[in-house]
Amino acid sequence: MIPRSIGFQLTAWYAAVLALTLATAGIGLRLAMGDSIHETVDKDLRAQVVALRAALPTSGDRLTPAALEAASAASLGLPWRIADASGTWIFQSPEARGWGSAPLPAPGREDFRNVKRGRRTSRVLTAAWSGGIVQVGVATDEFAEMLQASTWIALLASPLLLILASAGGYWMSRRALAPVGDIVRATGEIEARNLAERLPVRGSGDEFDQLAATLNAMLARLESAFAAMRQFTADASHELRTPVSVIRTTAEVTRRRPRTREEYESALDRIQGASERSSELIEQLMLLARADAAAELPSRSPVALPDIAAAAEAEAQVLAQAAGIRLHSDCASPLTALGDAPALRRLLLILLDNAVKYSPPGGQVWMRLERLDDHGSPAARFEVRDQGCGIAPEHLPHVFERFYRAAADRSRDAGGAGLGLAIAQAIARQHRGDLTIESRLGQGSTVRLVLPISSHRP
C-alpha cells in the first residue's frame, strides 16, 4: 500500500521532478557535446583544406614530389588525397585509400560525411581544388569513445545522485513537517475538559505558526462557546427548577390529607401558573435553539413596518395601562422590509415590554420609526426609549446574553428569565439587522433596531 504521508508524497514528487530534470539535462548535454565535437572537427577540416589548397599547385602546373611533400606537411599528419577533374586519384595517403569514390562538389560547396572502415570511423571533407578534388579526414573514434564514456558515467551516476537527493529531500521534508506532528499531537490531547490548552507557537512567523495561531483562536472560540453552553445549561436548569419545585411541592402537600374544593382549586391554580412559566421558558429556549440552527430566515416576504409597529403597540398598550405608563408611537413612515412579520412583531413587543416593565409608574415610553439614508444603503430604524432606572455601564456589554440580568431581583419580580433581549437579538440577526442599546443610570434606556429596507410592496 502506498504511504499517504505528506513527507513521502513530497519526496516522491521531488524524486520524479529531479529524475525528469536529470534526464532532460543529460539528453541535452549529450546532444550539445555531439554538436560541439562535430563543429570543432569540421572547423579543423576546413582549415586543413585551405592549407592543402595553398600548398598544391594551381591548375595546369605539374604536380611535383616537392609539391606533394609540401602538401603532406600542410596536412599535419591527417590522411588526405587529391583527384584530377576526371575523378582519378592522383595521390592518396595510406589511411585515405579506403574512403571510396567522391563526387566533385559544386563550386563553393563542401561535402561532409562519415566514412566507416572496419571498426574505424572518420569524418571526411570533400572540397573542390583548382586541379580537381581534395579530401581530408580525421578519425573520430576517440571522440565517439569519449562521448560514449561520458554518457555511461551520466547513466551510472544519475541513479546514485537521485537516491542521495531523494534521501536528503525526505529528511528535509520530515524536518520541515515536524511542526505538523507537534500540532497533531497537541490537538489530539485537547478535549472538552481542557479547552484552555493552546498549541505551541515557535515564533518563526512561518505558515505553521500561522496555522497554530489560527487553531489557537479557534480553540479560544470553542472554549468561550463551551463556557457559554455550560452557563446556559446551568441557568436553564436553575430557571426550570423553581416552577418544577412549585408543582411538585404543591402536589405533595395537597395529597397529604383531604382538602376542600377551594383548597384544591388554589393548589391547581399554583400548579397551572408554574406550568405556564415552564412552558414559556421552554418555548423561548426552543426559539433560541432554532435561531442558532439557522442564521437567516428560510423564507422572506415584504413586510410593512408601520403595520408591524401598530400591532406591537396594540399589545403593549395593555401592559402600559396596567403599569400606569403612557406609550407614544410615531411610526407612520411607509417603509418595507423583507422578513417574517410575526417575528418582527415579537421583537418590537419585547423591546416595548422591557421599556414598560422597567419604567416607574407615571412614566412614558416612546417608539419611533424613521428612514436612514446615511447608513451605507437605505435602512429603517426603530427607536424605543423609556424613562426607567437605566443600566450601569459595566452591564451594557452583557445585556444580550442569555439569562443575564443587570438586576436579578427586579427581573425575577417582573417574571422575566433574562431571555427577552437575547431573543430580540437573534430575530434582528435573522433579518440582517443591528440591535443596539444606550443607557444611563437614572435617566432611562434607548434601544435602536436598524433593518435593511426593500423596494417591494407587501
BAMARPA-935334 format. One record per atom (N, C-alpha, C): x, y, z; residue in three letters. Coordinates in steps of 0.2 Angstrom, whole numbers, plus 5000, padded with zeros to 4 digits. Atoms other than C-alpha are relative to their C-alpha. Layout:
N
XYZALA/...
END
This chain:
458
500449945000MET/500050005000MET/500450065000MET/499649945001ILE/500750174995ILE/499950055006ILE/500049964994PRO/501150285011PRO/499650074998PRO/500449945001ARG/499950435012ARG/500350065003ARG/499749954997SER/501150545022SER/500250064995SER/499849955005ILE/501450715015ILE/500850004999ILE/499350005001GLY/503350695018GLY/500249954994GLY/499850055005PHE/503350535007PHE/499850034993PHE/500349975006GLN/502250624994GLN/500550054997GLN/499549955003LEU/503450774993LEU/500649974998LEU/499450035002THR/504950664992THR/499949964993THR/500150035006ALA/504150564978ALA/499950054994ALA/500149945005TRP/503650724968TRP/500750034999TRP/499349975001TYR/505450794971TYR/500449954996TYR/499650055004ALA/506250624965ALA/499850004993ALA/500250005007ALA/505150624950ALA/500250064996ALA/499749945004VAL/505550804945VAL/500750004999VAL/499350005000LEU/507350784949LEU/500249954994LEU/499950055005ALA/507350624938ALA/499950034993ALA/500149975006LEU/506550714924LEU/500550064998LEU/499549955001THR/507750864926THR/500649974998THR/499450045002LEU/509250744925LEU/500049974993LEU/500150035007ALA/508550654910ALA/500150054995ALA/500049955005THR/508250814901THR/500750034999THR/499349975000ALA/509950894906ALA/500549954996ALA/499550045003GLY/510850734901GLY/499949994992GLY/500150005007ILE/510050724884ILE/500250064997ILE/499749945003GLY/510350904881GLY/500750015000GLY/499349995000LEU/512150894886LEU/500349954995LEU/499850055005ARG/512350734875ARG/500050034993ARG/500049975007LEU/511750824860LEU/500450064999LEU/499649945001ALA/512650984864ALA/500849984999ALA/499350035001MET/514350884866MET/500149984993MET/499950035006GLY/514050794850GLY/500050064994GLY/500049955005ASP/513650954840ASP/500750045001ASP/499449964999SER/515151044848SER/500649964997SER/499450045003ILE/516350894843ILE/500050014992ILE/500150005007HIS/515650894825HIS/500250074998HIS/499849935002GLU/515851084824GLU/500750015000GLU/499249995000THR/517651084830THR/500349964995THR/499650055005VAL/518150934819VAL/499950044993VAL/500149975006ASP/517351024804ASP/500450064999ASP/499649945000LYS/518151184808LYS/500849994998LYS/499350025002ASP/519851094808ASP/500149984993ASP/499950035007LEU/519551004792LEU/500050064995LEU/500049945005ARG/519151174783ARG/500650035000ARG/499349974999ALA/520751244790ALA/500549964996ALA/499650045003GLN/521651094783GLN/499950004992GLN/500150005007VAL/520851104766VAL/500350074997VAL/499749935002VAL/521351294765VAL/500849994999VAL/499350015000ALA/523151244769ALA/500249954994ALA/499950045006LEU/523151104756LEU/500050044994LEU/500149965006ARG/522551214743ARG/500650054999ARG/499449955000ALA/523951344747ALA/500649964998ALA/499450045001ALA/525251204746ALA/500049974993ALA/500050035006LEU/524651124730LEU/500050054994LEU/499949955005PRO/525051194713PRO/499350014997PRO/500749985003THR/523651284703THR/499949964993THR/500250045005SER/522851204688SER/500550014994SER/499550005006GLY/524051164673GLY/500749995002GLY/499350014997ASP/525551164684ASP/500149925001ASP/499950074999ARG/526450994686ARG/500149995007ARG/500050024993LEU/526250904702LEU/500749975002LEU/499350024999THR/528050884708THR/500049975007THR/499950034993PRO/528650774723PRO/500150065005PRO/499949944995ALA/529150944731ALA/499350025002ALA/500749974998ALA/527351004730ALA/499649955004ALA/500350054996LEU/526750834737LEU/500250005007LEU/499750004994GLU/527950844751GLU/499850065004GLU/500349944997ALA/527351024755ALA/499349995002ALA/500750014998ALA/525550974755ALA/500049955006ALA/500050054995SER/525950824766SER/500250045007SER/499849964994ALA/526750944778ALA/499450055002ALA/500649954999ALA/525251064777ALA/499449965003ALA/500650044998SER/524050914781SER/500149995008SER/499950014993LEU/524850904799LEU/499949935002LEU/500150074998GLY/524850714798GLY/499349974999GLY/500650035001LEU/523050694794LEU/500049974993LEU/500150045006PRO/522550574780PRO/499750054994PRO/500349965005TRP/522150664763TRP/500249974993TRP/499850025007ARG/522150634744ARG/499750054996ARG/500249955005ILE/521850734728ILE/499849964994ILE/500250045006ALA/521050684712ALA/499950064994ALA/500149955005ASP/521050774695ASP/499350014998ASP/500749985002ALA/519550844686ALA/499549944998ALA/500450065003SER/519050674679SER/499849955006SER/500150044994GLY/519050594697GLY/500549955001GLY/499550054999THR/520650494695THR/500450035006THR/499549984994TRP/521650494711TRP/500750014998TRP/499349995002ILE/523250574709ILE/500549985006ILE/499750024994PHE/523850554727PHE/499649985005PHE/500450024994GLN/523150464742GLN/500549985005GLN/499650024994SER/523950444759SER/499749935002SER/500250074998PRO/523850264766PRO/499450005003PRO/500650004996GLU/522450304778GLU/499450024996GLU/500549975004ALA/521450384764ALA/499749954995ALA/500250045006ARG/521350234752ARG/499449975001ARG/500650035000GLY/519850164759GLY/499350045001GLY/500649955000TRP/518650314758TRP/499549994995TRP/500450015006GLY/517950264742GLY/500050064995GLY/500049955005SER/517450374727SER/499750065003SER/500249944998ALA/517050554729ALA/499750054995ALA/500249965005PRO/515950664718PRO/500350075000PRO/499849935000LEU/516550834713LEU/499550055002LEU/500549954997PRO/515650964724PRO/499950064995PRO/500149945004ALA/514851114716ALA/500550055002ALA/499549954999PRO/515951264715PRO/499850045007PRO/500149974993GLY/516051344733GLY/499649965005GLY/500450054995ARG/515151194741ARG/500549955003ARG/499650054996GLU/515851074754GLU/499649945001GLU/500450064999ASP/515350894757ASP/500349975006ASP/499850034994PHE/515550824775PHE/499649935000PHE/500350074999ARG/515250634778ARG/500449965004ARG/499750044996ASN/515650504790ASN/500249934996ASN/499850065004VAL/516650354782VAL/500249955005VAL/499950064996LYS/516750184791LYS/500549954997LYS/499550055003ARG/518250074788ARG/500249955005ARG/500050054995GLY/518149914798GLY/499750035006GLY/500349974994ARG/517949974816ARG/500250085001ARG/499749935000ARG/518750144812ARG/499550054996ARG/500449955003THR/517650294808THR/500450074999THR/499749945002SER/518250454800SER/499550054998SER/500449945002ARG/517550624797ARG/500450034994ARG/499749985007VAL/517950674778VAL/499750064997VAL/500249945003LEU/517850844770LEU/500249994993LEU/499850005007THR/517750844751THR/499950074997THR/500149935002ALA/518051014743ALA/500450004993ALA/499749995007ALA/518551074725ALA/500750035001ALA/499349975000TRP/520351114721TRP/500150024993TRP/499949975007SER/520951214706SER/500149944995SER/499950065004GLY/521551044699GLY/499549955000GLY/500550064999GLY/520050934704GLY/499750005007GLY/500450024993ILE/519550864721ILE/500649995005ILE/499650014994VAL/520450874738VAL/499649975006VAL/500350034994GLN/519950764753GLN/500450005005GLN/499650014994VAL/520550774770VAL/499549975006VAL/500450034995GLY/519950674785GLY/500349995007GLY/499750014993VAL/520150644804VAL/499649945003VAL/500450054996ALA/519750494814ALA/499650025006ALA/500449974995THR/518350524826THR/499849945005THR/500150054995ASP/518450364836ASP/500150025007ASP/499849984993GLU/519250444851GLU/499450055002GLU/500649964998PHE/517850574851PHE/499449965002PHE/500650044999ALA/516450444850ALA/500149965006ALA/499850044994GLU/517350344864GLU/499950055006GLU/500049954994MET/517450504875MET/499250025001MET/500749994999LEU/515650544871LEU/499649945003LEU/500450064997GLN/515050364875GLN/500249995007GLN/499850014993ALA/516050364891ALA/499750055004ALA/500349954996SER/515350524897SER/499249985001SER/500750024999THR/513550454893THR/500049955005THR/500050064995TRP/513950294903TRP/500150035007TRP/499949974993ILE/514550404918ILE/499450035002ILE/500649974998ALA/513050504917ALA/499449955002ALA/500550054999LEU/511950354916LEU/500149965007LEU/499850044994LEU/512850264931LEU/499950055006LEU/500049954994ALA/512950424942ALA/499350035001ALA/500749974999SER/511150484939SER/499649965006SER/500450044994PRO/510350344950PRO/500350015007PRO/499749994993LEU/511550364964LEU/499950085002LEU/500149934999LEU/511350554963LEU/499250015002LEU/500749994998LEU/509450534963LEU/499849975007LEU/500150034993ILE/509450414978ILE/500350055005ILE/499849954995LEU/510550534988LEU/499650065001LEU/500449945000ALA/509550684983ALA/499349985003ALA/500750024997SER/507850594987SER/500149995008SER/499950014993ALA/508550535004ALA/500150075004ALA/500049944997GLY/509050715008GLY/499450045000GLY/500649965000GLY/507450785002GLY/499549975005GLY/500550034995TYR/506450655013TYR/500250035007TYR/499849974993TRP/507550715028TRP/499850075001TRP/500249935000MET/507250895024MET/499250015001MET/500749994999SER/505350865022SER/499849985007SER/500250034993ARG/505250765038ARG/500250065005ARG/499849954995ARG/506150905047ARG/499650074999ARG/500449945001ALA/505151045039ALA/499349995002ALA/500750014998LEU/503450955043LEU/500049985007LEU/500050024993ALA/504050915061ALA/499550045004ALA/500549964997PRO/502951065067PRO/499349974999PRO/500650035002VAL/501450975059VAL/499849955005VAL/500050054995GLY/501750825070GLY/499950035007GLY/500149974993ASP/501850935086ASP/499350035000ASP/500749985000ILE/500251015081ILE/499549955001ILE/500550055000VAL/499350855078VAL/500049975007VAL/500050034993ARG/499950785095ARG/499750045005ARG/500249964996ALA/499550935104ALA/499250014999ALA/500850005001THR/497750945096THR/499749945002THR/500350064998GLY/497450765100GLY/499950005007GLY/500050004993GLU/497750795118GLU/499550055003GLU/500549954998ILE/496450945119ILE/499349975000ILE/500750024999GLU/494750895125GLU/499650055002GLU/500549954997ALA/493150975131ALA/500250025007ALA/499849994993ARG/493950965149ARG/500650055000ARG/499449955000ASN/495551065144ASN/500050044994ASN/500049965006LEU/495051185131LEU/500450065001LEU/499549944998ALA/496151315140ALA/500749994997ALA/499350015003GLU/497651225132GLU/500150034994GLU/499949975007ARG/498451305117ARG/500649974997ARG/499450035004LEU/499651245103LEU/500650045001LEU/499449965000PRO/501451295104PRO/500150044994PRO/499849955006VAL/501951445093VAL/500850015001VAL/499249995000ARG/503851445089ARG/500250074999ARG/499749935000GLY/503951625085GLY/500350014993GLY/499749995007SER/504651595067SER/499650044995SER/500449965004GLY/503251685059GLY/499849964993GLY/500250045006ASP/503051545045ASP/499349975000ASP/500750025001GLU/501551455039GLU/499749965006GLU/500250044995PHE/501551335053PHE/499850045007PHE/500249954995ASP/501551475066ASP/499350034999ASP/500749985001GLN/500051545057GLN/499549955001GLN/500550054999LEU/499151385057LEU/499949995008LEU/500050014993ALA/499551365076ALA/499650065003ALA/500349944998ALA/498951545079ALA/499249994998ALA/500750015002THR/497351505069THR/499649955004THR/500350054996LEU/496951345078LEU/500050035008LEU/500049974993ASN/497351435095ASN/499450055000ASN/500649965000ALA/496051565090ALA/499349965000ALA/500550045000MET/494851435086MET/499849975006MET/500150034994LEU/495151345102LEU/499750055005LEU/500249954996ALA/494851515111ALA/499250014999ALA/500750005002ARG/493151525102ARG/499649945003ARG/500350064997LEU/492751345107LEU/499950015007LEU/500150004992GLU/493151375125GLU/499550055002GLU/500649954998SER/492051535125SER/499349974999SER/500750035001ALA/490651435117ALA/499849955005ALA/500150064995PHE/490851285129PHE/499850045007PHE/500249974993ALA/490851405144ALA/499350034999ALA/500649975001ALA/489351495137ALA/499449955000ALA/500550065000MET/488451325134MET/499949985007MET/500150024993ARG/488851275152ARG/499650045004ARG/500449954996GLN/488251435159GLN/499350004998GLN/500750005002PHE/486751425148PHE/499649945003PHE/500350064997THR/486351245154THR/499950015007THR/500149994993ALA/486651295172ALA/499450055001ALA/500549954999ASP/485551455170ASP/499349974999ASP/500650035002ALA/484151355161ALA/499849955006ALA/500250044994SER/484151225175SER/499850035006SER/500249964994HIS/484051355188HIS/499350034999HIS/500649975001GLU/482651445180GLU/499449955000GLU/500550065000LEU/481651275177LEU/499949975007LEU/500050044993ARG/482051215195ARG/499450035004ARG/500549974996THR/480851345203THR/499349984998THR/500750025001PRO/479251315194PRO/499949925001PRO/500150074999VAL/479551125194VAL/500049985008VAL/500150014993SER/479851135213SER/499350025003SER/500749984998VAL/478251235215VAL/499549954998VAL/500550055002ILE/477251105205ILE/500149945005ILE/499950064996ARG/478050955215ARG/499850015007ARG/500249994993THR/477851035232THR/499350015001THR/500749994999THR/476151095229THR/499649935000THR/500450065001ALA/475550925223ALA/500149955006ALA/499950044994GLU/476450835238GLU/499650025006GLU/500349974994VAL/475750955251VAL/499249994999VAL/500750005001THR/473950945243THR/499849925001THR/500250075000ARG/473950755243ARG/500149975008ARG/499950034993ARG/474450735262ARG/499349995004ARG/500650014996ARG/472650755268ARG/499450034995ARG/500549985004PRO/470950785261PRO/499950085000PRO/500049935000ARG/470650965256ARG/499350024997ARG/500649985003THR/469151075252THR/500050024993THR/500049985007ARG/468651125235ARG/500450064998ARG/499649945001GLU/469351295237GLU/500749995001GLU/499350024999GLU/471051225243GLU/500249974994GLU/499750045006TYR/471151105228TYR/500050054994TYR/499949955005GLU/470751255216GLU/500650045001GLU/499449954999SER/472051365224SER/500749964998SER/499450035001ALA/473351225223ALA/500149994992ALA/500050015008LEU/472851185204LEU/500250074997LEU/499849945003ASP/473051375201ASP/500750015000ASP/499249994999ARG/474851375208ARG/500349954995ARG/499750045004ILE/475251225198ILE/499950024992ILE/500049985007GLN/474551295182GLN/500450064999GLN/499649945001GLY/475451465184GLY/500749975000GLY/499350035001ALA/477151365187ALA/500149974993ALA/500050045006SER/476751255172SER/500050054994SER/500049955005GLU/476451415161GLU/500650035000GLU/499449975000ARG/478051495167ARG/500549954997ARG/499650055003SER/478951325162SER/499950004993SER/500150015007SER/478151315146SER/500250064996SER/499849945003GLU/478551495142GLU/500850004999GLU/499350005000LEU/480351475146LEU/500349944995LEU/499850055005ILE/480451315136ILE/499950024993ILE/500149985007GLU/479751395121GLU/500550054998GLU/499549965002GLN/480951535122GLN/500749974999GLN/499350045002LEU/482451415123LEU/499949974993LEU/500150035007MET/481751325108MET/500150054994MET/499949955005LEU/481651485099LEU/500750024999LEU/499349995000LEU/483451525103LEU/500449954996LEU/499750055003ALA/483951355098ALA/499950004992ALA/500249995007ARG/483051375081ARG/500450064997ARG/499649945002ALA/483951545079ALA/500749984999ALA/499350025001ASP/485651465082ASP/500149954994ASP/500050055006ALA/485251325069ALA/500050034993ALA/500049975007ALA/484851445055ALA/500150085002ALA/499849934999ALA/485751615055ALA/499550054996ALA/500449965004GLU/484451685042GLU/499349965000GLU/500750035001LEU/482551655039LEU/500049964994LEU/500150045006PRO/482151515027PRO/499750034994PRO/500449975005SER/480951625018SER/499950075002SER/500149934998ARG/480651815017ARG/499550034995ARG/500549975004SER/479251915011SER/499950085002SER/500049934999PRO/478952105010PRO/499550015006PRO/500349984994VAL/478352175027VAL/499950075001VAL/500149934999ALA/477552345030ALA/500250025008ALA/499749984994LEU/478552415045LEU/499550045005LEU/500549974996PRO/477152535051PRO/499549955003PRO/500550044998ASP/475952395052ASP/500249955006ASP/499750044995ILE/477152285062ILE/500050055007ILE/500049964994ALA/477352435074ALA/499450015003ALA/500649994997ALA/475552465076ALA/499749945004ALA/500250064997ALA/475252285080ALA/500349995007ALA/499650004994ALA/476652285093ALA/499750055005ALA/500349954995GLU/475952445101GLU/499449985003GLU/500650024998ALA/474252375102ALA/500049955006ALA/499950054995GLU/474852235113GLU/500450035006GLU/499649974995ALA/476052345123ALA/499650055004ALA/500549964997GLN/474652465127GLN/499749975006GLN/500350034994VAL/473852345138VAL/500549995006VAL/499550014995LEU/475452315148LEU/500150075003LEU/499949934997ALA/475752505149ALA/499450035004ALA/500649984996GLN/473952545155GLN/500049975007GLN/500050034993ALA/474152415169ALA/500550025004ALA/499449984996ALA/475852485174ALA/499950085001ALA/500049934999GLY/475252665173GLY/500550044996GLY/499549975004ILE/476452705159ILE/499650034994ILE/500249985006ARG/476052815144ARG/500449984994ARG/499650035006LEU/476552745127LEU/499950044994LEU/500149955006HIS/476852865112HIS/500349964994HIS/499750035006SER/477152805095SER/500050054994SER/499949965006ASP/477752895079ASP/500349954995ASP/499850055005CYS/477852755066CYS/499650004993CYS/500549995006ALA/476952825051ALA/500550004993ALA/499650005006SER/478452815039SER/499949944995SER/500250065004PRO/477952705024PRO/500649964998PRO/499450045001LEU/479452585025LEU/499949935000LEU/500150075001THR/479552405019THR/500749965001THR/499450045000ALA/480752265024ALA/499849934998ALA/500150075002LEU/480952085019LEU/500249965007LEU/499950044994GLY/480751965033GLY/499349965002GLY/500650044997ASP/479451875045ASP/499650055004ASP/500449954997ALA/478051985051ALA/499949985008ALA/500150024993PRO/477651885067PRO/500750015004PRO/499449994996ALA/479551885072ALA/500250075001ALA/499949934999LEU/479752065069LEU/499550035005LEU/500549974995ARG/478152105079ARG/500249975007ARG/499850024994ARG/478851995093ARG/500650045003ARG/499449974998LEU/480552085093LEU/499850075003LEU/500249944997LEU/479652255095LEU/499650005006LEU/500350004994LEU/478552195108LEU/500449985006LEU/499550014995ILE/480052135118ILE/500350065002ILE/499749944998LEU/480852305117LEU/499550045004LEU/500549964997LEU/479152385122LEU/499949985007LEU/500250034994ASP/478852265136ASP/500650025005ASP/499549984995ASN/480552295144ASN/500050085002ASN/500049934999ALA/480352485142ALA/499450015005ALA/500649994995VAL/478652475151VAL/500249975007VAL/499950044994LYS/479252345164LYS/500550045005LYS/499549974996TYR/480752455170TYR/499950075000TYR/500149934999SER/479952625169SER/499650015007SER/500449994994PRO/479252695185PRO/499250024999PRO/500749985001PRO/477352725187PRO/499950074998PRO/500049935002GLY/476852885178GLY/500550024995GLY/499549985005GLY/478252875166GLY/499849994993GLY/500250005007GLN/478252875147GLN/500549964996GLN/499650045005VAL/478952765133VAL/499850034993VAL/500149985007TRP/479152825115TRP/500349954995TRP/499750055006MET/479352715099MET/499950054994MET/500049965006ARG/479852805083ARG/500349954994ARG/499750035006LEU/480152735065LEU/500250064995LEU/499749955005GLU/481252835053GLU/500449974995GLU/499650025006ARG/482152815037ARG/500850035001ARG/499349985000LEU/484152825037LEU/500349994993LEU/499750005007ASP/485052875021ASP/500750005001ASP/499349994999ASP/486752895029ASP/500349935003ASP/499850074997HIS/486952705033HIS/500349964995HIS/499750045005GLY/487852645018GLY/499549994995GLY/500650015004SER/486252595010SER/499450025004SER/500649984997PRO/484452655014PRO/499849945005PRO/500250054995ALA/483852575030ALA/499450035005ALA/500549984995ALA/482452585043ALA/500350005007ALA/499850004993ARG/482752625061ARG/499450015005ARG/500550004994PHE/481552585076PHE/500450035006PHE/499749974994GLU/481952685092GLU/499549995006GLU/500550014994VAL/481152635109VAL/500450035006VAL/499749964995ARG/481552755123ARG/499650005006ARG/500450004994ASP/481052745141ASP/500350055005ASP/499849964995GLN/481252845157GLN/500149965007GLN/499950054994GLY/481752695168GLY/500650025004GLY/499449994996CYS/483152675180CYS/500749994996CYS/499450015004GLY/484452635166GLY/500449945002GLY/499650064999ILE/485852515165ILE/500750035001ILE/499449984998ALA/487552535173ALA/500549984994ALA/499550015006PRO/489052545160PRO/500349935000PRO/499750065000GLU/489852385166GLU/499549944998GLU/500450055002HIS/488252285162HIS/499850014993HIS/500250005007LEU/487952355145LEU/500349954995LEU/499750055005PRO/489152235135PRO/499649945001PRO/500350074998HIS/488152085143HIS/499250004999HIS/500750015000VAL/486352135141VAL/499749964995VAL/500350055005PHE/486052025125PHE/500249935002PHE/499950074998GLU/486751875134GLU/499449975003GLU/500650044998ARG/485551735138ARG/500149995008ARG/500150014993PHE/484951735156PHE/500450055004PHE/499749944996TYR/485951895160TYR/499550055003TYR/500449954997ARG/485152015172ARG/500450065003ARG/499649954997ALA/485852185176ALA/499750015007ALA/500250004993ALA/484752175192ALA/499549945000ALA/500350065000ALA/484252005195ALA/499450005005ALA/500650004996ASP/483052035209ASP/499450044997ASP/500549975003ARG/482052155199ARG/499749964994ARG/500350055005SER/481952035184SER/499649955003SER/500450054997ARG/481351905195ARG/499350025002ARG/500749974998ASP/479952015202ASP/499650014994ASP/500449995006ALA/479452055184ALA/499849944996ALA/500250065003GLY/479351875180GLY/500549984994GLY/499650015006GLY/480751885167GLY/500649955001GLY/499550054999ALA/482051745164ALA/500750034997ALA/499449985003GLY/483351855155GLY/500249984993GLY/499950025007LEU/483051795138LEU/499750054995LEU/500349965005GLY/482051935130GLY/500550044995GLY/499649975005LEU/483452035123LEU/500449964996LEU/499750055004ALA/484351885118ALA/499649974994ALA/500550015005ILE/482851835108ILE/500050054995ILE/500049955004ALA/482752005101ALA/500650014995ALA/499450005004GLN/484552005095GLN/500049944995GLN/500050055005ALA/484351835087ALA/499550024994ALA/500549985006ILE/482751895077ILE/500350064996ILE/499749955004ALA/483752055072ALA/500549974995ALA/499550035005ARG/485151955065ARG/499749964995ARG/500350045005GLN/484051835056GLN/499750054994GLN/500349955005HIS/483351995047HIS/500650054998HIS/499449965002ARG/485152055044ARG/500050075003ARG/500049944997GLY/484852195056GLY/500550015006GLY/499549984995ASP/485852285070ASP/499650025006ASP/500449974994LEU/485152305088LEU/500550025005LEU/499549964995THR/486052425100THR/499650035005THR/500349974994ILE/485652495117ILE/500550055003ILE/499749954997GLU/486152655125GLU/499650015007GLU/500350004993SER/485852685144SER/500450045005SER/499749964995ARG/486252805158ARG/499649985007ARG/500450014994LEU/485852765176LEU/499650065002LEU/500549944998GLY/484352865182GLY/499750044995GLY/500349965006GLN/483952935165GLN/499749964995GLN/500450045004GLY/483252785156GLY/500549974994GLY/499750045006SER/483752675140SER/499750024994SER/500249995006THR/483652695122THR/500249944996THR/499850065004VAL/483652535111VAL/499850024992VAL/500149995007ARG/483852555092ARG/500149944996ARG/500050065004LEU/483452425079LEU/500150034992LEU/499949985007VAL/484152455061VAL/499949944995VAL/500150055005LEU/483452355047LEU/500150024993LEU/500049985007PRO/483852355028PRO/499350004997PRO/500649995003ILE/482352415018ILE/500049974993ILE/500150035007SER/481652345002SER/499550044996SER/500449965005SER/480852424987SER/499349964999SER/500650045001HIS/479552284986HIS/499450025005HIS/500649994996ARG/477752314992ARG/499749945003ARG/500350064998PRO/476852195003PRO/499349994997PRO/
END
